[in-house]
Amino acid sequence: MSFAEHRERLYRTLAENTLVVSYAGIPIHANEDAYYDFKVNSQYFYLTGLERENTAFLAYKSAETVRELLFIEEPDPQSERWTGKMPTKEEVQKISGIQDVRYTDSLANSISGFLSYYRVEQAYFDLSRCRMDDLPDYNLVMAERFRQTYPHVILKDLHRACVPLREQKDAEEVHRIRKAVEITRRGLEFVMRNLKPGMMEYQVQADFEYTCRRLGAKRQAFPTIAGSGINGCMMHYETNHCEVQDGSLILLDLGAAYENYCSDVTRTYPANGKFSPRQREIYELVLKANEAVAAAAKPGITLRALNDVARQALGEGLVAMGMIQDVSEVGKYYMHSVSHPIGIDVHDVSLAGDVLQPGWVISNEPGLYVDEEAIGIRIEDDLLITDNGCEVLSKEIIKDPDAIEAFMA
């Protein structure tokens, strides 16, 4: 499926007399002479395939047809001298499939033109934000400007409109996720070959990220977590500044992003290449839960139901070990959910209560965190939901404890 087909799927859900306005985003200054790394707006990328800042997409659906326009910066030799070649109209036409490509200095007039000459009853902008106290991003800023200029037009949320489309990945999207997972596998194997007591957590992180970059991943899907010892009991530990001690475990939650699609994998390794009996006992329980979730993942089930599977497996094991008295107490050692969608965003879009369908890609990440023993273990795979069950996309990334020890030896 192409990006043009992504747009066609969206148009089929829209009413007549609808305008769609989507911005890639703008670079944000870190200081006077540098910018933060640019991350393209996810809805914009899903609809166009473009990752260039200062670009925008405009579409209008009438009763008869859909008009599509793409806006890019006009190539400027002076700017190109400093920051590199800018995309041409022909290049973005090929990527996006949008033939009417104009320069951004005409965007405002184009929006005004649609409002002046066509009947526009509603306009879709990306209105999403994670938290109430987050600063508005560029799409929200521009949506508010539009609302003030055209108060008679109903604003609707492009993010929410794209959720059911983005939940089910097409073949090209799955291909990119597979590639991201494969790069992650090779990065983790490089880590396993070099891991030893006395390393710093950030050196382990560097080994992984070095390999990913060499293999074509322009960025990581999210900040690498490399937590050894008690640090592995912290869900989103990203400091990575401690020494890896002999006899400890190191929990690595990481993933390469390939052509803007993410992987998300966690493996837990013994620093000296050998699990202690106690570490192995807890590891094998987490692995059992991981396998139970993969066996249960299929169309028609919810993420909440998968989490119940994980909680039951972990709880029964903890009761058998005497660590808790009842399965309901599993939250003492397991504090998060077992799954989330994966795609353009590492925690990709979904609506609460949606059931899995073929084409979903989700995580499978049970874990146990025993603070009093400084043992944190999580085993995370990426699952592709198929017609009858699921495919473990990360199945080639070693997780059997005997295989881990053999490889590290």
DOVEX-448270 format. One record per residue: residue in three letters; x, y, z of N, C-alpha, C in turn. Coordinates in steps of 0.2 Angstrom, whole numbers, plus 5000, padded with zeros to 4 digits. Layout:
<pts>
ALAXYZXYZXYZ...
</pts>
This chain:
<pts>
MET500449945000500050005000500450065000SER500250114996500650174996500350235000PHE500750285001500450345005499850375002ALA499850364995499150384992498550344994GLU498750284995498150234997498050255005HIS498550275009498350295015497850355015ARG497950405011497550465010496850435008GLU496850395003496150375000495750335006ARG496050305010495750275016495450325021LEU495850385022495550435026494950465022TYR495050485016494550515012493850485013ARG493850415013493250375013492850385019THR493250405025492950415031492650485032LEU492850535028492650605028492050625025ALA491650675028491050695025491250745019GLU490750765015490850815010491050885013ASN491350925009491450995011491950995017THR492450955016492950945022493650965019LEU493951005023494651025022495150985027VAL495650965024496150935029496850975028VAL497050995034497651035034498151005039SER498750985036499250945040499950975039TYR500250995045500951025044501450965047ALA502050965043502550925046502850945052GLY502851015053503151045059503751085057ILE503951125062504551165061505151155066PRO505751165064506351155068506251205074ILE506451175080506451215086507151225089HIS507251295090507951315092508151285099ALA508751255099509051235106509451295109ASN509751325104510151385106510151425100GLU510551485100510551535094510751495088ASP511151445088511451425082511351345081ALA510851315085510751245084510051235085TYR509751175083509051155083509051085087TYR508551075090508351005092508250965086ASP508350895087508250845082507550855080PHE507450855073506750865071506350795070LYS505750795073505350735072504750755069VAL504550725063504050745059503350725062ASN502850765061502150755064501950685061SER501750635065501550575063500950565058GLN500450605059499950605054500150635047TYR500550685047500850715041501250655038PHE501650625041502050575038501650515035TYR501150495039500750435037500350455031LEU500150515030499850535024500250555018THR500850575019501250595013501950555012GLY502250525018502850495017503450545018LEU503350605019503850655019504050675026GLU504750685027504950695034505350765034ARG505150805029505550875029505150925033GLU505450965037505151015041504951075036ASN504451115039504251175035503851155029THR503551095029503151075023502451065026ALA501951065021501251055023500851015018PHE500250995020499850955016499150985016LEU498750995011498151025010497650975006ALA497050965008496650925004495950955005TYR495550945000494850965000494350914997LYS493850895001493450844998492750874997SER492550874991491850894989491450834987ALA490850844985490450794983490650754977GLU491050784973491250754966491950724967THR492450764970493150744970493550764976VAL494150744976494650774981495250804978ARG495350864980495950904978496450894983GLU497150884981497650874985498250924983LEU498550954988499051004987499650994992LEU500250994990500850984994501251054994PHE501451075000501851135000502551125003ILE503051144999503751135002504151205001GLU504651205004505151265004505451264997GLU505451324994505751334988506551324989PRO506851284985507551274985507951344985ASP508351344989508751414990509551394990PRO509851414985510651404985510951424991GLN510751484994511151505000511051455006SER510351435007510251385012510551325011GLU510551295005510851235003511651235004ARG511951295004512651295005512751275012TRP512351295017512451285024512151215026THR511551195024511251145027511151085022GLY511351085016511251035012510651045007LYS510650995002510151004997509450994999MET508951044997508251044999507851004993PRO507350964996506950924991506650964985THR506550934979506250974974505550954973LYS505150984969504450964968504450894965GLU504950874960504850814957505050754962GLU505450774967505650714972505050704977VAL504750754979504150744984503550724980GLN503450734974502950704970503050624970LYS503650604969503750534968503650504975ILE503850534980503750504987503050494989SER502650554988502050564991501450544986GLY501550544980501050534975500650594974ILE500750654977500350714976500750754970GLN500350764965500550804959500650874959ASP500150904963500050974964500551004969VAL501151014968501651034973501751114972ARG501751144978501851224977502351244983TYR502451304983502951324988502551354994THR502851355000502551365006502351435007ASP502651485003502351555004501751565001SER501451514997500751514994500251474998LEU500451445004499951405008499451445011ALA499551505014499051545017498551565012ASN498751585006498251605001497851544998SER498151484998497751424996497251415001ILE497351415007496851405012496351455012SER496451515011495951565010495551555004GLY495951534998495551514992495051464993PHE495151414997494651364998494051385002LEU494251425007493651455011493251505007SER493551545002493251594998492751564993TYR493051504989492751484983492351414984TYR492451384990492151324991491751324997ARG491351274998490951265004491351225009VAL491651255014492051215019491651215025GLU491351155027490951155033491351125039GLN491951095038492351065044493051065041ALA493551065046494251065044494551025049TYR494950975047495350935051496050955052PHE496250965058496950975060497150925065ASP497750915066498050875072497950915078LEU497450895082497350925088497550885095SER497950835094498150795099498650825104ARG498650805110499150825115499150775120CYS499750755123499750705128499550725135ARG499750785137499550805143499250875143MET498850895148498550955148499051015149ASP499651005152500151055153500651055148ASP500651015143501051015137501051075133LEU501551105131501551155126501251135120PRO500851175116500551165110501051155105ASP501051105100501451095095501251135089TYR501651135084501451185078500751175075ASN500551105074499851095072499351125076LEU499451125083498951155087498951225087VAL499551255086499551335085499251355079MET499351315073499051335067498251325067ALA498051275071497351255071496951315075GLU497351345080497051395084496951455080ARG497551475076497551525071496951525066PHE496851465063496251445059495651465062ARG495551435068494851445072494751515073GLN495251555074495051625075494951665069THR495251645063495051675057494451655054TYR494251585055493651555052493251525057PRO492951565062492551535067491951495065HIS491651505059491151465057491251395055VAL491851375054492051315052492251265058ILE491951205058491951165063492651125063LEU493051135069493751095069493651025071LYS493950985068493950915070494650885070ASP494750825073495450805075495650755070LEU496150775066496550725061496850665065HIS497150675071497450625074496950565075ARG496350585078495850535080495550505073ALA495550545068495250515062495750465059CYS496450475060496950425058497050365062VAL496750365068496950305073496650245070PRO496050235068495850165065496250145059LEU496450195055496850185049497550155051ARG497850195056498550175057498650115062GLU498050095065498050035069498249965065GLN498049965059498149905054498649925049LYS499249895050499849905046499749875039ASP499949905033499949875027500649845026ALA500749805020501349765019501949805019GLU501949865017502549915017502749935024GLU502249945028502349965035502649905039VAL502349845038502649795041503349775039HIS503449785032504149775030504649825034ARG504449885034504949935038505049915045ILE504449895048504549865055505049805056ARG504949755051505349705051506049725050LYS506249775046506949795045507149825051ALA506749865055506949895061507149845066VAL506649785067506849735071507449695070GLU507549685063508249655061508849695063ILE508849755062509349805064509449795072THR508849795076508949785083509249725085ARG509049665081509349605083510149605082ARG510349635077511049635076511449685081GLY511049735083511349775088511449745095LEU510949705096510949665103511449615102GLU511549585097512049525096512749565097PHE512849625095513549655096513549675103VAL513049695106513049705114513249635117MET512949585116513149515119513849495118ARG514149515112514849495111515249535116ASN515149595117515549635121515449645128LEU514849625130514649645137515049605142LYS515249645147515649615153515649655159PRO515749635165515749675171516249725170GLY516049785173516549845173516349895168MET515949875163515749925158515349975161MET515250025158514750075160514150065156GLU513550075159512950065156512950105149TYR513150165149513150205143513650175137GLN514150135139514550105134514150045131VAL513750015135513249965132512749995127GLN512550055129512050085125512450105119ALA513050135119513450155113513550095109ASP513650035111513749975107513149965103PHE512549965106511949955102511850005097GLU511850075099511750125094512250135089TYR512850115090513350125085513150075079THR512950015081512849955076512149985072CYS511650005076511050025072511250085067ARG511650125069511750185064512150155058ARG512650115059513050085054512550045049LEU512050015052511549975048510950015044GLY511050085045510550125041509950155045ALA509950145052509450175056509650245058LYS509250295055509450365056509350385064ARG508950345067508750365074508550305078GLN508550315084508250265089507450275089ALA507150225090506350225091506250265098PHE506650265103506550305109507250295113PRO507350335118507950335121508150265124THR508750245123508950175125508950175133ILE508650115135508650105142509150045143ALA509650055147510150005149510250005156GLY509849975160509849975167510149915170SER510649915174510949855177510749855184GLY510749795187510649795194509949825196ILE509949865201509349895204509049945198ASN509449965194509250015189508749975184GLY508849915183508349875179507649865182CYS507549895188506849895191506549955190MET506850005186506550065185506250065178MET505650075177505350065170505650105165HIS505750165166506050205160506650235162TYR507150195165507750225167508150235161GLU508350305160508750325154509350355155THR509550355162510150395164510850355161ASN510850295162511350245159512050275162HIS512150285168512750315170513150275175CYS512850215177513150165182513650115179GLU514050085183514450035181514049965182VAL514249925177513849855177514249815181GLN513949785187514349745192514349675190ASP514849635192514949565191514349535195GLY514049485192513449455195512749485194SER512749545191512149585190511849565183LEU511249585183510849585176510849655173ILE510849655167510649715163510049715159LEU509549755160508949755156509049805151LEU508949785145509049835139508349835135ASP508049895136507449905132507649965127LEU507549945120507849985115507549965108GLY507650005103507449985097507650035092ALA507850005086507950055080507350075077ALA507350135073506850155069507150155062TYR506750125057506950115050506450155046GLU506650205042506250235038505550255041ASN505650285048505150315052504650265055TYR504850195055504450145058504850115064CYS504550105069504950085075504950005077SER505449985080505449925084505449935091ASP505349885095505349895103505449835106VAL506049815108506249755110506649765117THR506449715122506849715128507149645129ARG507749645131508149585133508449595139THR508549545143508949555150509449495150TYR510149525151510649485150511049475157PRO511449425159511849425164512549455162ALA512749505166513349545165513949495163ASN514049445167514649395166514449335162GLY513849335159513749285154513349225157LYS513249225164512949165167512449185172PHE511849165171511349175176511449145182SER511349175188511349135194510649095195PRO510649045199510049005200509449045201ARG509449095205508949145207508749185201GLN509249215198509049255192508749215187ARG508949155185508649105180507949085182GLU507849075189507149055191506649115189ILE506849175191506349235189506349245182TYR506849235178506949245171506449195168GLU506449135170506049085166505349095168LEU505149125173504449145174504249195170VAL504649245169504449305164504449275157LEU504849235155504849205149504249165148LYS503949125153503349085152502749135151ALA502749195154502249235153502249265146ASN502849285144502949305137502649255132GLU502849195133502549145128501849135129ALA501549145135500849135136500449195132VAL500749255132500449315129500449305121ALA501049275119501049265112500549215109ALA500449165113499949105112499249135112ALA499149185116498449215116498249265111ALA498849295108498749355104498449335097LYS497849365096497449345090496949395088PRO496649395082496149445081495549435086GLY495249495088494649485092494749495099ILE495449495101495549505108495849575110THR495749595116495949665117496649665121LEU496949725121497649725125497449715132ARG496949735135496749725142496749655143ALA496449615139496349545140497049515140LEU497549535135498249505135498549525142ASN498449585144498749595151498549555156ASP497849535156497649485161497949415160VAL498149395154498549335153499149335156ALA499549395155500149405158500149405166ARG499649445169499649445176499449375179GLN499049335176498949275178499549225178ALA499849225173500449185172501049205177LEU501149275178501649295183501349285190GLY500749295191500449285198500549215200GLU500349165196500349095198501149075199GLY501549105195502249085197502549115203LEU502349175205502549205211502249175217VAL501649155216501349115222501749045223ALA501849015217502248945218502948965221MET503249015220503849035223503849065230GLY503249075232503149095239503249175240MET503249205234503449275235502749325236ILE502249295234501549325236501049265238GLN500549285241500049235244499449225239ASP499349275234498749265230498949305223VAL498649275218498849305211498649385211SER498149405215497949475215498449515217GLU499049495221499549535223500149535218VAL500049515212500549525207500849595206GLY500449645207500649715206501249735211LYS501349695216501949705220502649705216TYR502649655211503249645206503149665199TYR502549675197502349685190501949745190MET502149805187501849875188501549905181HIS501649875176501449905170501049855166SER500849875160500449835155500849795151VAL500549745148501049695144501049715137SER500649765134500649775127500449845125HIS500649865119500449935116500649925109PRO500249965105500349955097501049985096ILE501349965090501949995088501950015080GLY502250065078502150085071502650145070ILE502350205067502650265066502950295073ASP502550285078502650305085502850235089VAL503350235093503450175097502850155101HIS502550195104501850185107501350215102ASP501150175098500750195092500050205094VAL499650235089498950255091498550195092SER498050195096497450155097496950185101LEU496350165101495850185105495650135110ALA495550155117495450105122494850065120GLY494949995121494449945120494449925113ASP494849945108494849925102495149845102VAL494849805098495049735097495549725092LEU496049685093496549675088496249645082GLN496549665076496349645070497049625066PRO496949585061497549565057497949635054GLY498549635055498949695053499149735059TRP498849725065499149765071499849735072VAL500249785074500949765077500949785084ILE501049745089501049755096501649735100SER501749755106502249735110502049675114ASN502449635117502349585122502849585127GLU502749625133503249635137503149625145PRO503049565147502949555154503649565157GLY503649575164504249585168504149575175LEU504649565179504649565186505149605189TYR505049645194505549695197505549675204VAL506049645206506149625213506749675216ASP506449725219506949785222507449755227GLU507149715231507549685237508149645235GLU508049615229508649575226508949605220ALA508749665219509049705213509049665207ILE508449635206508349595200507749625196GLY507949655190507349675186507449645179ILE506949605177506949565171506249585167ARG506349605161505849615156506049575149ILE505549545146505749515140505149535135GLU505349575130504849605125505049585118ASP504449565115504449545108503949595104ASP504049595098503549635093503149575090LEU502449585090502049535087501649565082LEU501549535076501149545071500549505071ILE499949535072499349495072499149475065THR499049405064498849375058498149355058ASP497949315053497249295053497049255058ASN497449215060497349155065497649165072GLY498149215073498549215079499049275078CYS499649255079500149315078500849285076GLU501249325073501949305071502449345075VAL502849315079503349355083503949375078LEU503849445077504349475072505049475075SER505149475081505749475085506049405087LYS505749355084505849285086506649265085GLU506949295081507649285080508149315085ILE507849355089508249395094508249345100ILE508849315102508849265107508549285114LYS508149235117507949255123507949195128ASP508049135125508049075129508749075133PRO508649065140509249075144509849035143ASP509748975140510248925138510648955132ALA510248985127510449015121510849075123ILE510649115127510949175129511649155132GLU511649115137512349095140512849065135ALA512549025130512948995125513249045120PHE512849095118513049145114513549195117MET513449205124513949255127514549215129ALA514549155129515149115130515649105124
</pts>
